[in-house]
Amino acid sequence: MSGQWGKDLYGLHRAVAALGHADPPLSGHASGPAAMEGVPAPWAEWVERWYVTSTLTPKIHRSYRSVLAKIGRWLAAEHPEITEPNQWTRQTCTSWVAAVDRMTVGDFSQWTHGMRSQGRLGKPLTPQSKSGYLKVPRAFYRDLHEWEWVPRRFDPAHALRTPRSVRALMGPDPRVIADGIWAKLLWAGLNVESGDLPTADGRTYPVELIRAITLTWLFAGQPSDEIARLRVGCIRWQHDGLPIPGDSGEVLARDAVCLLDVPTHKTGTSFTKPVDPLLGQAIEAWQAVRSAQPSMLDRKTNEYADFLFAHRARGAAKHYINTAVIPMLCRKVGVPTTDVRGNITSHRARSTIASQLYNAKEPMTLFELQEWLGHRTPEATTHYAKLTPNTLARAYNDAGYFARNVRTVEALVDRDAVASGAAANGEPWQYFDLGHGWCTYTFFEQCQHRMACARCDFYTPKNSSKGQLLEAKENLQRMLASIPLTDDDEPPSTTARPPSTSSWNGSPTSPPQPGRPYARSECQPRRHCCRSSTSARASRDVLDKTDSTERPADHAAGSATGSPFGSGRRSRSRLPAGRRPRDPRSPTAPPGPASRP
């Protein structure tokens, strides 16, 4: 009997069997997998022997058996002399790796009708498919060697490893749904109504079940098979670690945390994760109207359980979200069921939710996201969480790469000095604004002593008479000059000594302002003055020849000119060994080791 009547009779048979009045109906896969065609008989026997011995899950069993059958057809076409696994050598493995690298969709396949209808026949294999075609024989020969069915003639982990060129094309690439489309799907899920899921015969699940399973897909971030295997009572409410009822009217209930108990999955045991309270309320609303259902076998754990999404003695299929819920939501908000990254599937919601949690304003760390998704390793989590371009751009801007290496400083250009020709005769014509003074050094951006300006001949304090006359000049053109900064030019918070609280003339200094280099007078001088001019070099040569007994008088004469640092022309050769010039701003500073400028 076929058609709707056959489905109804099958459902009645299952219900009666669940009550213990009949044997369960025969499964559609009771006859077993299809026979392998075009495969050498000895190879097929070895594959079937491994198939019934291996402890892999049924789905992985079938997929591995299909690839092993494809290997048998390749042997029949390329190496007809090899018919058994014990005849394989390292050269045979190399030939299979090369064949996989050149293989296209449909090669050595038993059926190609579906591939042709989908337009995939003859297209090159993806890097993931190539890796899978090499992973299957590695697992096959690893089991044969461990079970001592065949002698060990090569190492499958090395002889059948994925080539580096193929591995380079593989990597985490979560198919995240666009934020705009995902927001529309969320709105549709929160407003599900009974008429949103029409069927041909008018029969459908209760609206409470549809709403609960829809919000579970939108908020839980779990695969569709794990959603279908949720148990009754999987929602719990807690506040400060204490369990409370979800329908309580107490103040604590409004601030309670909703916890979801996830059953055993393919990579680990059951675990508990926090979810949005809207999901907990929807599931409790469905449990309130859910009728009593018989316990059903969980094929993952081989135990009977009370499935949450069960109706009429049958659990919701794991493909129900892909075939019914997602088309319903897309139809409700008027968006297509496909985007630039392919079909909108149940598993893409897992990547979307993980990426949004990873890119939130207060994001979850990779290890927190690993626990929330139920992964064993952080590497598995990287296949779901991906940094968005906006988050990456924000982090790049906050890093300040360009601003760290280049700053702008205001410069004054004396147009009168340029027009009159005084600049050609060596007179200053441009003045770089340091905040506390002016620098007339033409190649200021290349100066290596920008941190020790107080003793430099090119430096003019702003509060001096010369600085005030400069600012009173007319025909001054203000410009911006870009200068590179080194680590030594950064604020003194990164150096060992704090900045001085006053300048050399006793006036307080202002903190460094954003957008300009750190003021020179606000840093401790770590080098001697910038003696780049010819007069400075000549004065230094003369002073180096004088007697050390004239230094105090010379220093006093320099102080009388208005500079508290003196002339700054103390010879290094006259200093005692192990001593260095004392900082005039710190007259009691202890002597330290000699330092080179």
MINU-238769 format. One record per residue (C-alpha): z, x, y negated. Coordinates in nm, 2 decimals. Example, Ala and Ser with C-alpha at 12.3 -4.5 7.8 and 13.67 -1.06 7.14 Angstrom:
// MINU-238769
{{0.78; 1.23; 0.45}}
{{0.71; 1.37; 0.11}}
This chain:
// MINU-238769
{{0.00; 0.00; 0.00}}
{{-0.10; 0.14; -0.34}}
{{-0.07; 0.05; -0.70}}
{{0.23; -0.10; -0.87}}
{{0.33; -0.30; -0.56}}
{{0.35; 0.02; -0.36}}
{{0.57; 0.19; -0.63}}
{{0.80; -0.12; -0.63}}
{{0.83; -0.11; -0.25}}
{{0.90; 0.26; -0.26}}
{{1.18; 0.20; -0.51}}
{{1.33; -0.08; -0.31}}
{{1.32; 0.15; 0.00}}
{{1.51; 0.42; -0.18}}
{{1.77; 0.17; -0.31}}
{{1.83; 0.04; 0.03}}
{{1.85; 0.39; 0.17}}
{{2.10; 0.49; -0.10}}
{{2.32; 0.19; 0.01}}
{{2.32; 0.33; 0.37}}
{{2.11; 0.05; 0.53}}
{{1.80; 0.25; 0.60}}
{{1.66; 0.60; 0.63}}
{{1.52; 0.76; 0.31}}
{{1.14; 0.71; 0.26}}
{{0.91; 0.99; 0.35}}
{{0.84; 1.23; 0.06}}
{{0.49; 1.29; -0.05}}
{{0.52; 1.66; 0.03}}
{{0.65; 1.61; 0.38}}
{{0.33; 1.75; 0.53}}
{{0.40; 2.09; 0.37}}
{{0.17; 2.31; 0.17}}
{{-0.21; 2.31; 0.22}}
{{-0.37; 2.54; 0.46}}
{{-0.50; 2.87; 0.33}}
{{-0.88; 2.89; 0.35}}
{{-1.09; 3.21; 0.34}}
{{-0.80; 3.43; 0.43}}
{{-0.79; 3.66; 0.73}}
{{-0.58; 3.50; 1.01}}
{{-0.34; 3.80; 1.05}}
{{-0.27; 3.81; 0.67}}
{{-0.21; 3.43; 0.67}}
{{0.04; 3.46; 0.95}}
{{0.24; 3.73; 0.77}}
{{0.24; 3.52; 0.45}}
{{0.36; 3.21; 0.64}}
{{0.63; 3.42; 0.81}}
{{0.75; 3.55; 0.48}}
{{0.73; 3.20; 0.33}}
{{0.97; 3.05; 0.58}}
{{1.21; 3.34; 0.56}}
{{1.24; 3.40; 0.18}}
{{1.52; 3.23; -0.01}}
{{1.33; 3.17; -0.33}}
{{1.33; 2.82; -0.48}}
{{1.06; 2.58; -0.35}}
{{0.86; 2.60; -0.67}}
{{0.86; 2.98; -0.68}}
{{0.78; 2.97; -0.31}}
{{0.46; 2.77; -0.36}}
{{0.34; 2.98; -0.65}}
{{0.40; 3.31; -0.46}}
{{0.22; 3.17; -0.16}}
{{-0.08; 3.08; -0.37}}
{{-0.11; 3.43; -0.51}}
{{-0.07; 3.59; -0.17}}
{{-0.35; 3.37; -0.04}}
{{-0.56; 3.49; -0.33}}
{{-0.49; 3.85; -0.23}}
{{-0.60; 3.77; 0.12}}
{{-0.94; 3.64; -0.01}}
{{-0.97; 3.95; -0.22}}
{{-0.91; 4.17; 0.09}}
{{-1.17; 3.97; 0.28}}
{{-1.43; 4.03; 0.01}}
{{-1.35; 4.39; -0.09}}
{{-1.16; 4.55; 0.20}}
{{-1.24; 4.36; 0.52}}
{{-1.10; 4.64; 0.73}}
{{-0.75; 4.55; 0.60}}
{{-0.61; 4.24; 0.76}}
{{-0.23; 4.30; 0.78}}
{{0.04; 4.42; 0.53}}
{{0.12; 4.73; 0.73}}
{{-0.23; 4.86; 0.67}}
{{-0.18; 4.88; 0.29}}
{{-0.17; 5.22; 0.13}}
{{-0.12; 5.36; -0.22}}
{{-0.50; 5.35; -0.27}}
{{-0.50; 4.98; -0.17}}
{{-0.24; 4.90; -0.44}}
{{-0.44; 5.09; -0.69}}
{{-0.75; 4.89; -0.61}}
{{-0.56; 4.56; -0.65}}
{{-0.42; 4.67; -0.98}}
{{-0.77; 4.75; -1.11}}
{{-0.90; 4.42; -0.97}}
{{-0.63; 4.22; -1.15}}
{{-0.71; 4.40; -1.47}}
{{-1.08; 4.28; -1.45}}
{{-1.01; 3.94; -1.30}}
{{-1.10; 3.61; -1.46}}
{{-0.98; 3.26; -1.42}}
{{-1.10; 3.11; -1.09}}
{{-1.17; 3.44; -0.91}}
{{-1.06; 3.42; -0.54}}
{{-0.92; 3.07; -0.59}}
{{-0.94; 2.80; -0.33}}
{{-0.99; 2.51; -0.58}}
{{-1.15; 2.54; -0.92}}
{{-1.21; 2.17; -1.01}}
{{-0.92; 2.15; -1.25}}
{{-1.01; 2.48; -1.41}}
{{-1.36; 2.37; -1.47}}
{{-1.25; 2.04; -1.62}}
{{-1.01; 2.22; -1.86}}
{{-1.28; 2.47; -1.97}}
{{-1.08; 2.77; -1.84}}
{{-1.31; 2.88; -1.56}}
{{-1.45; 3.23; -1.61}}
{{-1.22; 3.32; -1.90}}
{{-1.02; 3.65; -1.89}}
{{-0.67; 3.63; -1.75}}
{{-0.38; 3.65; -2.00}}
{{-0.15; 3.95; -1.99}}
{{0.13; 3.72; -1.86}}
{{-0.10; 3.61; -1.57}}
{{-0.19; 3.97; -1.49}}
{{0.17; 4.07; -1.48}}
{{0.25; 3.77; -1.25}}
{{-0.03; 3.87; -1.01}}
{{0.13; 4.21; -0.97}}
{{0.48; 4.08; -0.96}}
{{0.41; 3.87; -0.65}}
{{0.30; 4.16; -0.42}}
{{0.59; 4.37; -0.55}}
{{0.84; 4.11; -0.43}}
{{0.64; 4.05; -0.11}}
{{0.64; 4.42; 0.00}}
{{1.00; 4.47; -0.12}}
{{1.11; 4.20; 0.12}}
{{0.90; 4.33; 0.40}}
{{1.05; 4.68; 0.35}}
{{1.41; 4.56; 0.33}}
{{1.37; 4.34; 0.64}}
{{1.20; 4.64; 0.82}}
{{0.90; 4.43; 0.92}}
{{0.66; 4.70; 0.81}}
{{0.70; 5.08; 0.77}}
{{0.75; 5.20; 0.41}}
{{0.43; 5.38; 0.31}}
{{0.46; 5.35; -0.06}}
{{0.70; 5.23; -0.33}}
{{0.59; 4.88; -0.45}}
{{0.79; 4.92; -0.78}}
{{0.56; 5.21; -0.88}}
{{0.24; 5.15; -0.69}}
{{0.22; 4.79; -0.81}}
{{0.37; 4.82; -1.15}}
{{0.21; 4.65; -1.45}}
{{-0.01; 4.89; -1.65}}
{{0.11; 5.01; -1.98}}
{{-0.19; 4.86; -2.16}}
{{-0.10; 4.52; -2.02}}
{{0.27; 4.55; -2.10}}
{{0.18; 4.64; -2.46}}
{{0.02; 4.30; -2.50}}
{{0.32; 4.11; -2.38}}
{{0.63; 4.04; -2.58}}
{{0.85; 3.77; -2.72}}
{{0.63; 3.50; -2.87}}
{{0.83; 3.17; -2.90}}
{{0.60; 2.88; -2.98}}
{{0.81; 2.73; -3.26}}
{{0.72; 2.39; -3.40}}
{{0.66; 2.39; -3.77}}
{{0.96; 2.28; -3.98}}
{{0.77; 1.99; -4.14}}
{{0.66; 1.84; -3.80}}
{{1.01; 1.90; -3.65}}
{{1.18; 1.72; -3.94}}
{{0.95; 1.42; -3.88}}
{{1.03; 1.42; -3.51}}
{{1.40; 1.43; -3.59}}
{{1.37; 1.13; -3.81}}
{{1.17; 0.94; -3.55}}
{{1.43; 1.02; -3.28}}
{{1.72; 0.90; -3.50}}
{{1.54; 0.57; -3.56}}
{{1.41; 0.49; -3.21}}
{{1.37; 0.11; -3.14}}
{{1.30; -0.10; -2.84}}
{{0.94; -0.16; -2.93}}
{{0.85; 0.21; -2.98}}
{{0.78; 0.27; -2.61}}
{{0.54; 0.00; -2.48}}
{{0.43; 0.00; -2.12}}
{{0.14; -0.17; -1.94}}
{{0.36; -0.41; -1.74}}
{{0.62; -0.45; -2.01}}
{{0.90; -0.27; -1.82}}
{{1.07; 0.03; -1.96}}
{{1.41; 0.20; -1.97}}
{{1.69; 0.05; -2.18}}
{{1.67; 0.15; -2.55}}
{{2.01; 0.32; -2.52}}
{{1.88; 0.55; -2.25}}
{{1.57; 0.63; -2.45}}
{{1.77; 0.71; -2.76}}
{{2.01; 0.92; -2.57}}
{{1.75; 1.12; -2.38}}
{{1.55; 1.16; -2.71}}
{{1.84; 1.30; -2.91}}
{{1.94; 1.52; -2.62}}
{{1.59; 1.68; -2.64}}
{{1.61; 1.71; -3.02}}
{{1.97; 1.85; -3.04}}
{{2.08; 2.01; -2.71}}
{{1.81; 2.28; -2.69}}
{{1.79; 2.25; -2.31}}
{{1.49; 2.24; -2.07}}
{{1.37; 1.91; -1.95}}
{{1.49; 1.96; -1.59}}
{{1.84; 2.04; -1.71}}
{{1.84; 1.73; -1.93}}
{{1.74; 1.52; -1.64}}
{{2.02; 1.67; -1.43}}
{{2.31; 1.60; -1.68}}
{{2.61; 1.43; -1.52}}
{{2.80; 1.13; -1.63}}
{{3.09; 1.23; -1.85}}
{{2.91; 1.55; -1.98}}
{{3.03; 1.48; -2.33}}
{{3.38; 1.58; -2.44}}
{{3.56; 1.58; -2.78}}
{{3.81; 1.84; -2.89}}
{{4.00; 1.93; -3.21}}
{{4.17; 2.27; -3.23}}
{{4.14; 2.31; -2.86}}
{{4.30; 1.97; -2.78}}
{{4.10; 1.69; -2.61}}
{{4.08; 1.36; -2.79}}
{{3.88; 1.04; -2.72}}
{{3.55; 1.01; -2.89}}
{{3.60; 0.65; -3.00}}
{{3.94; 0.72; -3.16}}
{{3.99; 0.60; -3.52}}
{{4.23; 0.89; -3.60}}
{{4.16; 1.14; -3.88}}
{{4.13; 1.41; -3.62}}
{{3.84; 1.23; -3.44}}
{{3.62; 1.26; -3.74}}
{{3.66; 1.64; -3.75}}
{{3.64; 1.68; -3.37}}
{{3.39; 1.91; -3.20}}
{{3.14; 1.75; -2.95}}
{{3.10; 1.96; -2.64}}
{{2.82; 1.92; -2.38}}
{{2.87; 2.03; -2.02}}
{{2.54; 2.18; -1.89}}
{{2.49; 2.19; -1.51}}
{{2.39; 2.49; -1.31}}
{{2.05; 2.62; -1.41}}
{{1.80; 2.87; -1.29}}
{{1.96; 3.17; -1.44}}
{{2.34; 3.10; -1.43}}
{{2.62; 2.86; -1.35}}
{{2.73; 2.56; -1.55}}
{{2.86; 2.62; -1.91}}
{{2.98; 2.43; -2.21}}
{{2.82; 2.43; -2.56}}
{{2.89; 2.26; -2.89}}
{{2.64; 2.00; -3.00}}
{{2.60; 1.77; -3.29}}
{{2.83; 1.46; -3.29}}
{{2.52; 1.23; -3.32}}
{{2.42; 1.34; -2.97}}
{{2.77; 1.27; -2.83}}
{{2.77; 0.92; -2.98}}
{{2.43; 0.84; -2.84}}
{{2.52; 0.95; -2.49}}
{{2.85; 0.75; -2.50}}
{{2.66; 0.45; -2.62}}
{{2.43; 0.48; -2.31}}
{{2.73; 0.53; -2.08}}
{{2.89; 0.21; -2.21}}
{{2.59; 0.00; -2.09}}
{{2.49; 0.21; -1.79}}
{{2.52; 0.01; -1.47}}
{{2.67; 0.17; -1.16}}
{{2.42; 0.39; -0.98}}
{{2.44; 0.56; -0.64}}
{{2.50; 0.93; -0.62}}
{{2.17; 1.13; -0.58}}
{{2.09; 1.47; -0.44}}
{{2.06; 1.75; -0.69}}
{{1.80; 1.98; -0.54}}
{{1.91; 2.27; -0.75}}
{{2.27; 2.28; -0.61}}
{{2.21; 2.07; -0.29}}
{{2.50; 1.84; -0.37}}
{{2.52; 1.47; -0.46}}
{{2.60; 1.40; -0.82}}
{{2.61; 1.10; -1.07}}
{{2.31; 1.17; -1.29}}
{{2.35; 1.05; -1.65}}
{{2.00; 0.94; -1.70}}
{{1.96; 0.72; -1.39}}
{{1.83; 0.36; -1.38}}
{{1.76; 0.13; -1.09}}
{{1.88; 0.39; -0.84}}
{{1.64; 0.65; -0.97}}
{{1.69; 0.94; -1.20}}
{{1.47; 1.00; -1.50}}
{{1.19; 1.24; -1.41}}
{{1.19; 1.58; -1.57}}
{{0.84; 1.52; -1.71}}
{{0.95; 1.20; -1.88}}
{{1.00; 1.38; -2.21}}
{{0.65; 1.53; -2.20}}
{{0.47; 1.21; -2.09}}
{{0.66; 0.94; -2.27}}
{{0.92; 1.06; -2.53}}
{{0.71; 1.31; -2.72}}
{{0.40; 1.09; -2.75}}
{{0.62; 0.81; -2.87}}
{{0.78; 1.02; -3.14}}
{{0.45; 1.16; -3.26}}
{{0.29; 0.81; -3.27}}
{{0.59; 0.68; -3.47}}
{{0.55; 0.94; -3.75}}
{{0.18; 0.98; -3.73}}
{{0.15; 1.34; -3.62}}
{{-0.07; 1.48; -3.35}}
{{0.07; 1.58; -3.01}}
{{-0.08; 1.93; -3.06}}
{{-0.07; 2.20; -3.33}}
{{-0.21; 2.54; -3.38}}
{{0.01; 2.68; -3.10}}
{{-0.08; 2.42; -2.84}}
{{0.07; 2.10; -2.71}}
{{0.41; 1.99; -2.83}}
{{0.61; 2.02; -2.51}}
{{0.97; 1.97; -2.41}}
{{1.03; 2.35; -2.38}}
{{0.90; 2.42; -2.74}}
{{1.20; 2.23; -2.88}}
{{1.43; 2.50; -2.72}}
{{1.25; 2.77; -2.91}}
{{1.24; 2.57; -3.23}}
{{1.62; 2.50; -3.23}}
{{1.70; 2.86; -3.14}}
{{1.49; 2.99; -3.42}}
{{1.64; 2.76; -3.67}}
{{1.99; 2.86; -3.57}}
{{1.89; 3.22; -3.59}}
{{1.74; 3.18; -3.94}}
{{2.00; 2.95; -4.09}}
{{2.19; 3.03; -4.41}}
{{2.49; 3.12; -4.20}}
{{2.30; 3.23; -3.89}}
{{2.42; 3.27; -3.54}}
{{2.42; 3.62; -3.40}}
{{2.20; 3.71; -3.11}}
{{2.50; 3.72; -2.87}}
{{2.63; 3.38; -3.00}}
{{2.28; 3.23; -2.95}}
{{2.27; 3.38; -2.60}}
{{2.59; 3.20; -2.51}}
{{2.46; 2.88; -2.67}}
{{2.13; 2.88; -2.48}}
{{2.30; 2.99; -2.15}}
{{2.11; 3.31; -2.10}}
{{2.24; 3.61; -1.90}}
{{2.09; 3.88; -2.12}}
{{2.01; 3.91; -2.49}}
{{1.65; 4.01; -2.39}}
{{1.59; 3.66; -2.26}}
{{1.72; 3.52; -2.59}}
{{1.46; 3.72; -2.79}}
{{1.19; 3.52; -2.62}}
{{1.32; 3.20; -2.79}}
{{1.46; 3.32; -3.13}}
{{1.23; 3.45; -3.38}}
{{1.28; 3.56; -3.75}}
{{1.07; 3.34; -3.98}}
{{0.86; 3.51; -4.25}}
{{1.08; 3.35; -4.52}}
{{1.39; 3.51; -4.37}}
{{1.22; 3.84; -4.33}}
{{1.09; 3.83; -4.69}}
{{1.44; 3.75; -4.82}}
{{1.59; 4.04; -4.63}}
{{1.32; 4.27; -4.76}}
{{1.38; 4.16; -5.12}}
{{1.75; 4.21; -5.08}}
{{1.70; 4.56; -4.95}}
{{1.53; 4.65; -5.28}}
{{1.29; 4.91; -5.14}}
{{1.08; 4.95; -5.45}}
{{1.38; 4.92; -5.69}}
{{1.57; 5.18; -5.49}}
{{1.30; 5.44; -5.54}}
{{1.17; 5.35; -5.89}}
{{1.36; 5.23; -6.20}}
{{1.24; 5.16; -6.55}}
{{1.40; 5.31; -6.86}}
{{1.32; 5.22; -7.22}}
{{1.14; 5.48; -7.42}}
{{1.08; 5.50; -7.80}}
{{0.76; 5.66; -7.92}}
{{0.76; 5.79; -8.28}}
{{0.42; 5.70; -8.40}}
{{0.47; 5.89; -8.73}}
{{0.53; 6.21; -8.54}}
{{0.22; 6.16; -8.34}}
{{0.00; 6.07; -8.64}}
{{0.12; 6.35; -8.86}}
{{0.07; 6.62; -8.60}}
{{0.44; 6.71; -8.58}}
{{0.44; 6.63; -8.21}}
{{0.17; 6.90; -8.15}}
{{0.40; 7.15; -8.32}}
{{0.68; 7.09; -8.08}}
{{0.87; 6.82; -8.26}}
{{1.02; 6.54; -8.05}}
{{0.80; 6.23; -8.05}}
{{0.94; 6.03; -7.75}}
{{1.30; 5.94; -7.68}}
{{1.42; 5.80; -7.35}}
{{1.70; 5.55; -7.38}}
{{1.99; 5.65; -7.15}}
{{2.23; 5.38; -7.27}}
{{2.46; 5.63; -7.43}}
{{2.21; 5.86; -7.59}}
{{1.85; 5.97; -7.62}}
{{1.66; 6.23; -7.42}}
{{1.36; 6.40; -7.58}}
{{1.24; 6.59; -7.27}}
{{0.87; 6.51; -7.23}}
{{0.89; 6.52; -6.85}}
{{1.21; 6.33; -6.82}}
{{1.10; 6.15; -6.50}}
{{1.07; 6.49; -6.33}}
{{1.40; 6.64; -6.47}}
{{1.62; 6.77; -6.19}}
{{1.94; 6.76; -6.40}}
{{1.95; 6.40; -6.51}}
{{2.31; 6.39; -6.40}}
{{2.42; 6.66; -6.65}}
{{2.28; 6.56; -6.98}}
{{2.58; 6.64; -7.20}}
{{2.50; 7.01; -7.23}}
{{2.13; 6.97; -7.25}}
{{1.94; 7.07; -7.57}}
{{1.72; 6.77; -7.54}}
{{2.01; 6.52; -7.55}}
{{2.11; 6.33; -7.86}}
{{2.41; 6.10; -7.85}}
{{2.35; 5.75; -8.00}}
{{2.66; 5.75; -8.22}}
{{2.57; 6.08; -8.38}}
{{2.40; 6.11; -8.72}}
{{2.08; 6.22; -8.56}}
{{2.08; 5.92; -8.32}}
{{2.15; 5.67; -8.60}}
{{1.87; 5.81; -8.81}}
{{1.63; 5.78; -8.52}}
{{1.71; 5.42; -8.47}}
{{1.66; 5.35; -8.84}}
{{1.30; 5.49; -8.83}}
{{1.00; 5.27; -8.87}}
{{0.69; 5.27; -8.66}}
{{0.89; 5.31; -8.34}}
{{0.71; 5.17; -8.04}}
{{0.93; 5.06; -7.75}}
{{0.79; 5.11; -7.40}}
{{0.91; 5.12; -7.04}}
{{0.88; 5.43; -6.82}}
{{0.92; 5.43; -6.44}}
{{1.13; 5.71; -6.29}}
{{1.22; 5.79; -5.93}}
{{1.58; 5.80; -5.83}}
{{1.74; 6.01; -5.56}}
{{2.07; 5.94; -5.38}}
{{2.25; 6.16; -5.64}}
{{2.14; 5.92; -5.91}}
{{2.30; 5.62; -5.76}}
{{2.62; 5.48; -5.90}}
{{2.93; 5.70; -5.85}}
{{3.07; 5.44; -5.60}}
{{2.88; 5.64; -5.34}}
{{3.00; 5.98; -5.46}}
{{3.33; 6.15; -5.40}}
{{3.47; 6.14; -5.76}}
{{3.50; 5.83; -5.98}}
{{3.33; 5.81; -6.31}}
{{3.51; 5.91; -6.63}}
{{3.65; 5.62; -6.84}}
{{3.54; 5.77; -7.17}}
{{3.26; 5.97; -7.31}}
{{3.29; 6.31; -7.47}}
{{3.34; 6.16; -7.82}}
{{3.63; 5.93; -7.71}}
{{3.44; 5.60; -7.72}}
{{3.46; 5.39; -7.40}}
{{3.15; 5.39; -7.18}}
{{3.00; 5.06; -7.05}}
{{2.95; 5.00; -6.68}}
{{2.60; 5.06; -6.55}}
{{2.37; 4.76; -6.62}}
{{2.12; 4.62; -6.38}}
{{1.76; 4.72; -6.44}}
{{1.83; 5.07; -6.58}}
{{1.93; 5.40; -6.43}}
{{2.30; 5.49; -6.41}}
{{2.41; 5.63; -6.74}}
{{2.44; 6.01; -6.74}}
{{2.76; 6.02; -6.93}}
{{2.92; 5.79; -6.68}}
{{2.88; 6.05; -6.40}}
{{3.07; 6.37; -6.35}}
{{2.84; 6.66; -6.43}}
{{2.76; 6.83; -6.10}}
{{2.51; 7.09; -6.23}}
{{2.48; 7.31; -6.54}}
{{2.28; 7.19; -6.83}}
{{1.91; 7.15; -6.82}}
{{1.79; 7.46; -7.00}}
{{1.42; 7.40; -6.99}}
{{1.34; 7.50; -7.35}}
{{1.24; 7.85; -7.46}}
{{1.52; 7.87; -7.70}}
{{1.78; 7.78; -7.44}}
{{1.65; 8.05; -7.21}}
{{1.66; 8.31; -7.49}}
{{2.01; 8.22; -7.58}}
{{2.12; 8.25; -7.22}}
{{1.97; 8.59; -7.19}}
{{2.15; 8.71; -7.51}}
{{2.48; 8.56; -7.41}}
{{2.47; 8.73; -7.06}}
{{2.47; 9.06; -7.24}}
{{2.77; 9.00; -7.45}}
{{3.13; 9.10; -7.37}}
{{3.35; 8.85; -7.19}}
{{3.62; 8.90; -7.46}}
{{3.40; 8.71; -7.71}}
{{3.39; 8.39; -7.49}}
{{3.69; 8.21; -7.64}}
{{3.57; 8.26; -7.99}}
{{3.22; 8.15; -7.89}}
{{3.36; 7.85; -7.72}}
{{3.57; 7.76; -8.03}}
{{3.27; 7.80; -8.25}}
{{3.08; 7.57; -8.02}}
{{3.36; 7.31; -8.03}}
{{3.35; 7.32; -8.41}}
{{2.99; 7.20; -8.40}}
{{3.11; 6.87; -8.26}}
{{3.05; 6.92; -7.89}}
{{3.37; 6.91; -7.68}}
{{3.19; 7.10; -7.41}}
{{3.12; 7.40; -7.64}}
{{2.79; 7.56; -7.64}}
{{2.76; 7.54; -7.27}}
{{2.64; 7.90; -7.25}}
{{2.91; 8.06; -7.04}}
{{2.77; 8.32; -6.81}}
{{2.83; 8.27; -6.44}}
{{2.85; 8.64; -6.38}}
{{3.18; 8.67; -6.60}}
{{3.37; 8.41; -6.39}}
{{3.62; 8.53; -6.14}}
{{3.52; 8.51; -5.77}}
{{3.59; 8.18; -5.62}}
{{3.62; 8.00; -5.96}}
{{3.39; 7.75; -6.13}}
{{3.37; 7.62; -6.49}}
{{3.65; 7.37; -6.56}}
{{3.54; 7.02; -6.66}}
{{3.63; 6.99; -7.03}}
{{3.70; 6.62; -6.98}}
{{3.96; 6.71; -6.72}}
{{4.15; 7.01; -6.87}}
{{4.40; 7.01; -6.59}}
{{4.15; 7.00; -6.31}}
{{4.23; 7.26; -6.05}}
{{3.98; 7.53; -5.99}}
{{3.74; 7.49; -5.70}}
{{3.49; 7.70; -5.51}}
{{3.20; 7.83; -5.71}}
{{2.89; 7.61; -5.72}}
{{2.54; 7.70; -5.79}}
{{2.35; 7.49; -6.05}}
